[in-house]
Each structure stands twice: as structure tokens, then as C-alpha cells.
Amino acid sequence: MAKPSVAVPEVGVPAAQASCTCPGTLLAYPPPRGAGVAAAVRRKCLQVELGAGAGLLGGAGAWGVESMRASSPTHARAAAALAAGGGVDVDVDEERAASWMARHPSALGRFERIVAAAEGKRIVMFLDYDGTLSPIVDDPDAAFMSETAFVGLAGEKQMRMAVRSVAKHFPTAIVSGRCRDKVFEFVKLAELYYAGSHGMDIKGPAAAKASSSSRHAAKAKGVVFQPASEFLPMIEEVHERLVQTTRCIPGAKVENNRFCVSVHFRRVDEKMWGELSESVRGVLRGYPKLRLTHGRMVLEVRPSIKWDKGKALEFLLESLGFADCSSVLPVYIGDDRTDEDAFKVLRRRGQDQGVGILVSKHPKETSASYSLQGPAELVDVRR
Ligand SMILES: O=P(O)(O)OC[C@H]1O[C@H](O[C@H]2O[C@H](CO)[C@@H](O)[C@H](O)[C@H]2O)[C@H](O)[C@@H](O)[C@@H]1O
């Protein structure tokens, strides 16, 4: 696994490089071995991309309205264009979709291939939450898992059952941008690993019976990892300031995700996006150690440490005893830009050494190998 080093800026923002102070608490049990993340942790130092904040505020249009628009689904834009009488070139769209599907075939259709890749290997499952285990909804506090019940099992939630049954066989982790406690409240399965705040808050299963009886699951049971704990007071402060500064923008919602903050604009009139973006950038001017990324209709403020969902995946594999191991097949399913960091890690592992599955109804630039149309199809994979 690559050592954490200087962070690569996300939108071509030039990053000045500097060592940082210690990353904060790390209590891994047992202490992971080998080079990679564990070694970096022993050094108790990660490097930050100081200067990302400056790039964020400079640079033509960096994180302005255009990039906010880019986080709106293409189909909504196409529908809007059609409604406005502008029209879209349907043939070109279909061609593009077909070529995209050829490059990222449905995981359902290639199920046999995935099973073959898993032959003789231990599967480790990584699942994103929003847009993957739950449908995208307007209110982030109402993003519950699928409500549909199996016939004869009224009351049980279909998606939760699917995840529970997967976790019976394989170590399973939820990797989310949300704060860990909140995502646990939605998922409610104690036997899983949870990596909240985009992987900056990792905890092993609380349940007596870990995800499986394997020695690997037992190994990582006590893992707790918070590489950005020193940023907590800063994030609290920024959260407060963002709440104040966006108060006058109708529909804006600021969510405290513990090691990061989300500023939602799904319910903000597009005419106000510029103002919202300016307000957020204005607050961040005072915090050069924080950076801004984009999710689905959300601006995400987070520490400028080189840590993301991909690093969380690597950390968990290492904690489970699978560092540099070809006898494991990590499978990561996610829908958002932040999941791309994990897809890239899997791509780098090489063919049949990891499976990245993008949940998306529409063609998107991605490093995932396969696709699924939506959360409902995820339940189908299990059957
Ligand atoms: O990594 P994830 O688990 O996918 O979390 C990313 C963000 O997800 C949530 O926001 C998204 O879902 C909301 C509910 O469907 C939707 O209203 C919002 O527009 C989406 O961006 C969550 O609220 C954020 O804090 C996460 O960062």
C-alpha cells in the first residue's frame, strides 16, 4: 500500500507541501503491521496540503457555480433543456450511454465473472451509504434505507436484510461522508465496520459476533482510527460559522459530520448558488488547513490531510490482515465522487484483485469497473 504522503489537490489546485503536526488519536488493535498506513501512523504524522485553501479561493471558477452545476445529474439538465424547448440530441445520448455501459457493464450481468474472480479469495465488502444503500432524497435527515419488505417478512427492511446477510459471510464496512454515529443510526447493524466522515472516523464492530467467525474479522474487531482528530475544534468552529453565514439563503442546510461539514444546496434555488458558494468560500478563507470538495448537490468541507475513502479501504484491509495480499477480493459499491478514491485504489490493485461498482443511472466519469442502476439492484445482486 502506498505511504500517505503529500496530498494531491482535487481540482488542479496547486498545493504547497508541508509537514503537519500529529494527526491525533489512533488506537488500532492489534497495531497493524508493515509499511503503509500503519507505519505512517507509528510516525504519528500525516502531511497536509497547506495552500489548498488558497487554491480554492483563487483559480478561475474553482468551486464556483459551474462546479456546483456539474454535481447536478445530467438527466435533470437534459430534462430542463427539453422543457425549455432546447432539446437534446437523443442519438448522441444513447450512443454515449451504450459505450459507457460497454466500459462499465452491469454488475448483475457480470455476476458470474465477479464470482470467478472471488474463487479462493476472501471477499471484503465496502458499501457507501447515501445513494447506495438509501435513495437520494431532499432531506438528508430522512435518507432511510429501503422500506420495502420481503413478502412474509413485514417490518424488516429489505436493504438492511441484504446487508445483514452479506455481513454474515464477509467482513463488511460502511464507508460514508456522514458522521459515524449518524450513519449507524440509519444502518443499525452492530456487526459492521463503520468509516464515517469520508473514512476519517473508523470503528470496528461492536457486536460480540463480528461480521464472521474468521480470524480476520476477529483481528480488526477493536479498531478505532481517527486521523483528523486534531481538526475537531476547527471543524466545530467552521460548522457554526457556516450555519450563521448561510442562514439567509433559503433551502441551504449545514450538516455537522464531525470531522467534516456538508453544505447542502439541493433545495436552494439555482439563482442563489453563486451566493452560497461565495459565502462558503468566504468562511474558508480563514481556514487554509481545510479544503472543499463536491458531492451530489453538496459542498463538503474537510481537513486537508491526505485521507479519503480509498485510504480508509486500505486501512481496513490492512487491519483485517490483508495488507499486500492477493488472497482477498475487496468489493466497493458507491455512487459519488468521493467513492472514486476507493475505485482508484481497486483499479491500481489490478485485474481480479478488486471490484469497484458504481451506482448510477447515467453515464459518469468513473474508475469503477461495473455499474448498477440504483440501490434496488444492489438487493438483486444478493439474491
Ligand atoms: O458518502 P455518502 O454516504 O454517500 O455521504 C455523502 C453525503 O451524503 C448525504 O448527502 C447526500 O444524500 C442526501 C440524502 O439523500 C441528499 O439530500 C444530498 O443532496 C446528497 O448530497 C449526507 O447528507 C452528506 O452529509 C454526505 O456528505
PDBQT file of the ligand as one rigid body, heavy atoms in Angstrom, charges set to zero:
ROOT
HETATM    1  O1  LIG A 401     -20.523   9.080   1.388  1.00  0.00    +0.000 OA
HETATM    2  P1  LIG A 401     -22.022   9.112   1.462  1.00  0.00    +0.000 P 
HETATM    3  O2  LIG A 401     -22.580   8.145   2.449  1.00  0.00    +0.000 OA
HETATM    4  O3  LIG A 401     -22.644   8.956   0.108  1.00  0.00    +0.000 OA
HETATM    5  O4  LIG A 401     -22.366  10.567   2.007  1.00  0.00    +0.000 OA
HETATM    6  C1  LIG A 401     -22.212  11.716   1.159  1.00  0.00    +0.000 C 
HETATM    7  C2  LIG A 401     -23.186  12.770   1.597  1.00  0.00    +0.000 C 
HETATM    8  O5  LIG A 401     -24.441  12.105   1.684  1.00  0.00    +0.000 OA
HETATM    9  C3  LIG A 401     -25.545  12.851   2.203  1.00  0.00    +0.000 C 
HETATM   10  O6  LIG A 401     -25.953  13.797   1.222  1.00  0.00    +0.000 OA
HETATM   11  C4  LIG A 401     -26.456  13.198   0.035  1.00  0.00    +0.000 C 
HETATM   12  O7  LIG A 401     -27.668  12.477   0.341  1.00  0.00    +0.000 OA
HETATM   13  C5  LIG A 401     -28.752  13.301   0.837  1.00  0.00    +0.000 C 
HETATM   14  C6  LIG A 401     -29.910  12.383   1.204  1.00  0.00    +0.000 C 
HETATM   15  O8  LIG A 401     -30.313  11.587   0.128  1.00  0.00    +0.000 OA
HETATM   16  C7  LIG A 401     -29.136  14.320  -0.241  1.00  0.00    +0.000 C 
HETATM   17  O9  LIG A 401     -30.180  15.167   0.238  1.00  0.00    +0.000 OA
HETATM   18  C8  LIG A 401     -27.884  15.166  -0.584  1.00  0.00    +0.000 C 
HETATM   19  O10 LIG A 401     -28.192  16.044  -1.655  1.00  0.00    +0.000 OA
HETATM   20  C9  LIG A 401     -26.734  14.272  -1.005  1.00  0.00    +0.000 C 
HETATM   21  O11 LIG A 401     -25.545  15.016  -1.197  1.00  0.00    +0.000 OA
HETATM   22  C10 LIG A 401     -25.189  13.497   3.506  1.00  0.00    +0.000 C 
HETATM   23  O12 LIG A 401     -26.260  14.287   3.952  1.00  0.00    +0.000 OA
HETATM   24  C11 LIG A 401     -23.896  14.291   3.404  1.00  0.00    +0.000 C 
HETATM   25  O13 LIG A 401     -23.560  14.828   4.661  1.00  0.00    +0.000 OA
HETATM   26  C12 LIG A 401     -22.802  13.356   2.944  1.00  0.00    +0.000 C 
HETATM   27  O14 LIG A 401     -21.590  14.066   2.846  1.00  0.00    +0.000 OA
ENDROOT
TORSDOF 0
